[in-house]
Amino acid sequence: MPHLLVVILDDLERMPELLEEWQKIGIPGVTILESVGGYRVSTWLSRVGLGALDRLFEAEEVRRRTLLVAVEDDELLARAIAEAERVVGGFDRPNSGLLLALPVAQIKGLYQAQAEETHQELPPAVRPDWMVRRDTPIDVVLDILDLEPTIVNPDTPLDVVAQAMLDHCNVHVACVVAEDGRLIGLVGLRRLADDLFFHIFPEEFLSEVTDLEDVMQYADKSQMRTAADAMQEPVWVKSGETVKDAFKRMHEHRLSGLPVVDDQYQVVGYINLLELMAACLRKSQDRTG
């Protein structure tokens, strides 16, 4: 059944990422409207006076954007909602916004003819078979080592996170998930070690303090207690993506591994650099054998 997905977005900085992710999953188009929350308007006007109505939409504290999306497919609707939840960080947070999905009786003009895209040719590879390996599906690579992901909650103490990593010694990135199982952050081994050893050898970190920025970083480390304190932004690869996608994200974010997530951003697996190398070496051995 067709639906109209309505997202009222309070944090405008999240909008570019949301639009980009919706485009990736196949959302045909988005209508963007300026909007203002009624309670915010009344608070703002009480301070600036009614004479400022003409500047209403220029005020950062009352600005919002309403995104309207027509979706025919139930699965695509679920993915679009999951993307919005992930980008916003959950609509249950204060000042995050609102999400609605309304049934629609009929839709016309949703899919229209698009201009043909021009594809840029890739440069020649050093070895011809490397071009094939880069497109190896992640699903194939996952079976090589069959690694079980390390999954923790935001309030998990750092020493418990470390113990969870010890229980999965080949997995050097812990996945922090929300109550619904959605990936919300990562804790890498190096970051975790720094945060733990800070409390054991604080003098080693104090010796690195040379300016105000270092002082602030030192203070931040002293407050690290849980996975939520130490986690970085979530990075992932999805089932159906390729070796190229996984390596690119590991390389850009300086990670030795990545969680594999489904369309609802729930962790279903883990892949590391060793598996990516093994996938290439196995193909080489198959060819020479």
Backbone torsions as a table, in degrees:
resi	resn	phi	psi	omega
1	MET	NA	134.8	179.3
2	PRO	-65.3	149.0	178.7
3	HIS	-136.0	152.5	169.3
4	LEU	-105.6	114.9	177.9
5	LEU	-92.1	123.5	-178.6
6	VAL	-117.4	121.1	176.7
7	VAL	-121.2	116.7	174.9
8	ILE	-96.4	111.3	-169.4
9	LEU	-104.3	119.1	178.0
10	ASP	-81.4	-40.4	-176.8
11	ASP	-92.6	102.0	-175.4
12	LEU	-67.3	-21.7	179.4
13	GLU	-67.2	-20.0	179.8
14	ARG	-82.3	-16.3	-171.7
15	MET	-63.5	-45.6	-179.2
16	PRO	-58.7	-42.4	179.6
17	GLU	-65.1	-41.2	-179.9
18	LEU	-63.0	-45.1	179.3
19	LEU	-61.8	-39.5	180.0
20	GLU	-65.1	-43.4	-179.0
21	GLU	-68.7	-38.0	176.8
22	TRP	-62.7	-39.9	179.0
23	GLN	-63.5	-38.6	-179.0
24	LYS	-62.8	-37.0	-175.9
25	ILE	-87.5	-3.1	173.3
26	GLY	103.4	18.9	174.1
27	ILE	-65.4	123.7	-170.9
28	PRO	-69.0	-27.0	-178.8
29	GLY	179.5	154.6	-178.2
30	VAL	-131.4	132.5	172.0
31	THR	-99.5	130.5	-176.2
32	ILE	-115.9	125.1	179.9
33	LEU	-120.1	143.4	169.9
34	GLU	-74.7	137.8	179.8
35	SER	-147.8	162.2	-176.9
36	VAL	-137.1	134.5	175.4
37	GLY	-74.2	133.1	-175.6
38	GLY	-60.1	-42.9	-178.7
39	TYR	-67.6	-36.3	178.3
40	ARG	-67.1	-38.5	179.8
41	VAL	-61.9	-46.9	-177.3
42	SER	-62.7	-38.5	178.0
43	THR	-66.0	-42.5	-178.4
44	TRP	-66.3	-45.5	-178.4
45	LEU	-65.8	-31.1	179.4
46	SER	-65.3	-22.7	179.8
47	ARG	-93.3	-38.6	-173.3
48	VAL	-99.9	-15.6	179.2
49	GLY	91.6	156.1	-177.2
50	LEU	-66.0	-20.2	-179.7
51	GLY	-65.7	-12.1	-178.1
52	ALA	-96.1	14.2	-178.0
53	LEU	-58.1	-33.7	-177.9
54	ASP	-69.7	-14.2	178.9
55	ARG	-105.9	13.3	-173.5
56	LEU	-56.9	-48.8	-175.0
57	PHE	-78.8	-3.2	175.9
58	GLU	-89.4	-13.8	-175.8
59	ALA	-79.8	122.7	-178.5
60	GLU	-59.6	-35.2	-172.4
61	GLU	-73.8	-14.4	-179.9
62	VAL	-118.1	-1.9	-177.1
63	ARG	-75.9	141.9	173.1
64	ARG	-142.6	168.3	170.7
65	ARG	-129.7	135.1	174.9
66	THR	-106.4	121.6	-179.7
67	LEU	-103.6	127.4	-179.6
68	LEU	-114.4	126.6	-177.3
69	VAL	-134.6	127.3	174.3
70	ALA	-94.6	126.4	-176.3
71	VAL	-131.6	128.1	-179.3
72	GLU	-92.5	-29.9	-172.2
73	ASP	-97.7	131.3	-178.2
74	ASP	-63.7	-39.3	-179.8
75	GLU	-66.2	-41.8	177.9
76	LEU	-64.8	-37.0	177.0
77	LEU	-61.7	-44.3	-180.0
78	ALA	-62.7	-39.8	179.0
79	ARG	-67.8	-40.0	179.0
80	ALA	-63.4	-40.4	178.0
81	ILE	-65.9	-41.4	179.4
82	ALA	-62.8	-41.3	177.8
83	GLU	-62.1	-43.8	-179.9
84	ALA	-63.0	-43.0	178.4
85	GLU	-60.2	-43.8	-178.0
86	ARG	-66.9	-47.8	-176.5
87	VAL	-63.4	-42.9	-178.1
88	VAL	-74.9	-26.0	-176.1
89	GLY	89.3	18.4	-179.7
90	GLY	100.2	128.7	-178.4
91	PHE	-81.2	2.9	175.9
92	ASP	-86.0	-7.1	177.7
93	ARG	-76.6	150.9	176.1
94	PRO	-62.3	141.7	175.9
95	ASN	57.4	32.4	177.3
96	SER	-93.7	-35.6	-179.8
97	GLY	130.1	-155.8	-175.5
98	LEU	-148.7	143.6	178.1
99	LEU	-128.4	131.1	178.2
100	LEU	-131.6	145.1	172.1
101	ALA	-126.3	114.2	-174.1
102	LEU	-113.4	135.7	177.4
103	PRO	-66.8	144.4	-178.7
104	VAL	-124.8	134.1	-177.0
105	ALA	-71.3	-37.5	-174.7
106	GLN	-157.3	145.3	178.5
107	ILE	-131.5	133.7	174.1
108	LYS	-127.8	141.4	175.1
109	GLY	78.4	17.6	-177.8
110	LEU	-69.5	-43.6	179.4
111	TYR	-111.6	118.9	-179.0
112	GLN	-121.1	159.9	-177.8
113	ALA	-61.8	137.2	179.6
114	GLN	-112.2	150.3	176.3
115	ALA	-66.9	144.5	-179.4
116	GLU	-67.0	136.9	179.9
117	GLU	-86.2	145.0	174.9
118	THR	-94.1	129.3	-177.6
119	HIS	-99.0	126.1	178.9
120	GLN	-83.0	132.6	-179.3
121	GLU	-73.5	141.3	177.6
122	LEU	-78.2	151.1	176.1
123	PRO	-65.3	154.7	-178.6
124	PRO	-63.7	141.6	-179.9
125	ALA	-80.8	156.8	177.4
126	VAL	-61.7	-41.4	174.0
127	ARG	-122.7	132.4	-173.9
128	PRO	-56.1	-37.5	-175.5
129	ASP	-73.1	-13.0	178.0
130	TRP	-64.2	-32.2	-179.7
131	MET	-64.9	-27.9	177.5
132	VAL	-77.3	-40.7	-176.8
133	ARG	-62.6	-35.2	-177.7
134	ARG	-63.5	-22.3	-179.5
135	ASP	-97.9	10.1	177.6
136	THR	-62.4	127.2	-178.9
137	PRO	-64.4	143.8	178.1
138	ILE	-58.8	-34.8	-179.6
139	ASP	-56.9	-34.4	179.5
140	VAL	-72.1	-41.9	-176.4
141	VAL	-68.8	-33.4	-177.9
142	LEU	-58.3	-29.3	-176.3
143	ASP	-77.5	-11.3	-174.7
144	ILE	-67.7	-52.9	-179.9
145	LEU	-108.3	-17.4	178.4
146	ASP	51.6	55.7	-176.2
147	LEU	-79.0	137.0	176.8
148	GLU	-91.9	126.7	-177.4
149	PRO	-66.3	150.6	172.5
150	THR	-92.5	115.8	-174.0
151	ILE	-118.8	128.6	179.2
152	VAL	-133.7	164.8	176.5
153	ASN	-93.6	161.5	-179.7
154	PRO	-58.5	-33.3	-177.2
155	ASP	-91.8	10.4	177.5
156	THR	-68.4	125.7	177.8
157	PRO	-60.1	151.5	-174.9
158	LEU	-63.3	-34.5	179.2
159	ASP	-68.1	-29.8	176.2
160	VAL	-73.3	-35.8	174.7
161	VAL	-61.0	-43.9	179.0
162	ALA	-61.5	-41.3	178.7
163	GLN	-64.7	-38.3	177.3
164	ALA	-62.7	-36.4	177.2
165	MET	-68.6	-37.6	177.6
166	LEU	-63.0	-32.7	178.7
167	ASP	-72.5	-19.3	176.8
168	HIS	-127.5	72.7	-166.1
169	CYS	-66.2	-16.4	177.7
170	ASN	-93.5	1.5	-178.8
171	VAL	-112.6	109.5	-172.6
172	HIS	-104.5	13.4	176.0
173	VAL	-135.2	118.9	178.4
174	ALA	-89.0	140.9	-179.7
175	CYS	-98.1	124.4	177.2
176	VAL	-97.8	123.5	-175.3
177	VAL	-122.3	151.8	176.5
178	ALA	-78.8	180.0	-178.2
179	GLU	-60.5	-31.7	-179.8
180	ASP	-85.4	6.3	178.8
181	GLY	87.0	0.9	-178.3
182	ARG	-75.8	133.3	179.6
183	LEU	-65.7	126.3	180.0
184	ILE	-123.7	-7.9	-179.9
185	GLY	-177.3	169.8	178.5
186	LEU	-130.3	147.5	172.0
187	VAL	-124.1	109.0	179.2
188	GLY	-79.2	157.2	-176.9
189	LEU	-60.3	-45.6	-177.9
190	ARG	-62.9	-44.1	178.9
191	ARG	-63.2	-41.9	179.8
192	LEU	-63.6	-43.6	179.8
193	ALA	-62.0	-43.3	178.0
194	ASP	-59.5	-45.4	-176.7
195	ASP	-67.7	-35.0	178.7
196	LEU	-75.2	-47.1	-176.8
197	PHE	-70.7	-17.5	175.1
198	PHE	-57.8	-39.1	-177.8
199	HIS	-80.7	-12.6	179.0
200	ILE	-97.6	-42.9	-179.9
201	PHE	-124.9	62.6	-176.8
202	PRO	-61.1	-27.0	-178.8
203	GLU	-64.8	-29.1	178.9
204	GLU	-66.9	-36.4	179.3
205	PHE	-79.4	-34.1	180.0
206	LEU	-64.5	-31.0	180.0
207	SER	-66.7	-17.7	-179.7
208	GLU	-88.8	-7.4	-177.1
209	VAL	-77.1	114.8	-179.4
210	THR	-126.1	-16.5	-179.9
211	ASP	-147.1	-177.9	-175.9
212	LEU	-62.6	-38.5	180.0
213	GLU	-62.1	-40.5	177.8
214	ASP	-65.0	-36.8	178.2
215	VAL	-61.5	-42.9	179.5
216	MET	-64.4	-40.6	178.8
217	GLN	-66.0	-38.2	177.4
218	TYR	-62.3	-42.9	179.1
219	ALA	-64.3	-39.6	178.8
220	ASP	-61.8	-43.3	-179.1
221	LYS	-63.0	-35.1	-178.4
222	SER	-66.2	-18.0	-178.0
223	GLN	-99.8	-0.6	-179.1
224	MET	-70.2	120.3	-179.5
225	ARG	-131.3	-33.9	-172.9
226	THR	-126.7	172.6	177.5
227	ALA	-60.0	-37.3	179.4
228	ALA	-63.1	-33.9	179.2
229	ASP	-68.6	-36.4	-171.8
230	ALA	-97.3	-11.7	-170.9
231	MET	-73.8	151.8	172.4
232	GLN	-103.3	174.6	179.2
233	GLU	-58.4	145.3	-178.0
234	PRO	-69.4	139.5	173.4
235	VAL	-131.4	144.2	-172.9
236	TRP	-156.4	172.5	168.5
237	VAL	-133.7	146.4	-177.8
238	LYS	-103.4	151.7	172.7
239	SER	-57.4	130.6	-176.8
240	GLY	104.4	-18.6	174.8
241	GLU	-81.5	-178.5	-168.0
242	THR	-119.4	173.4	175.1
243	VAL	-56.2	-40.2	178.9
244	LYS	-59.5	-46.1	-179.6
245	ASP	-60.6	-44.7	-177.3
246	ALA	-66.0	-46.7	-178.2
247	PHE	-64.9	-40.8	-179.2
248	LYS	-58.5	-43.5	-178.7
249	ARG	-72.1	-38.3	175.6
250	MET	-61.8	-43.4	-178.3
251	HIS	-65.6	-46.3	-177.3
252	GLU	-64.8	-35.4	-175.3
253	HIS	-103.5	7.4	177.4
254	ARG	54.0	50.8	179.3
255	LEU	-116.7	146.5	178.9
256	SER	-90.3	-7.1	179.5
257	GLY	-162.7	167.7	-178.2
258	LEU	-141.3	145.7	170.0
259	PRO	-73.4	150.1	172.0
260	VAL	-102.9	127.7	-175.7
261	VAL	-121.2	159.7	174.3
262	ASP	-92.0	-171.0	-176.3
263	ASP	-68.7	-15.6	176.8
264	GLN	-97.2	8.1	179.4
265	TYR	64.1	29.9	171.7
266	GLN	-93.8	137.7	-173.7
267	VAL	-73.3	124.9	-178.5
268	VAL	-121.0	-3.4	-179.5
269	GLY	-176.9	-177.6	-179.4
270	TYR	-147.9	141.0	179.6
271	ILE	-135.5	141.3	179.6
272	ASN	-126.1	176.6	-177.5
273	LEU	-62.8	-33.4	179.6
274	LEU	-61.2	-39.2	178.4
275	GLU	-68.0	-38.0	178.4
276	LEU	-62.9	-42.2	177.7
277	MET	-66.4	-40.1	-179.4
278	ALA	-62.3	-36.3	179.2
279	ALA	-62.4	-40.3	179.9
280	CYS	-72.3	-42.9	-178.9
281	LEU	-65.8	-37.3	180.0
282	ARG	-62.6	-39.5	-179.8
283	LYS	-68.7	-36.8	177.8
284	SER	-64.0	-42.8	179.8
285	GLN	-66.2	-36.6	177.7
286	ASP	-62.4	-37.1	-177.7
287	ARG	-72.6	-40.3	-177.5
288	THR	-79.3	-23.6	-179.9
289	GLY	-75.7	NA	NA
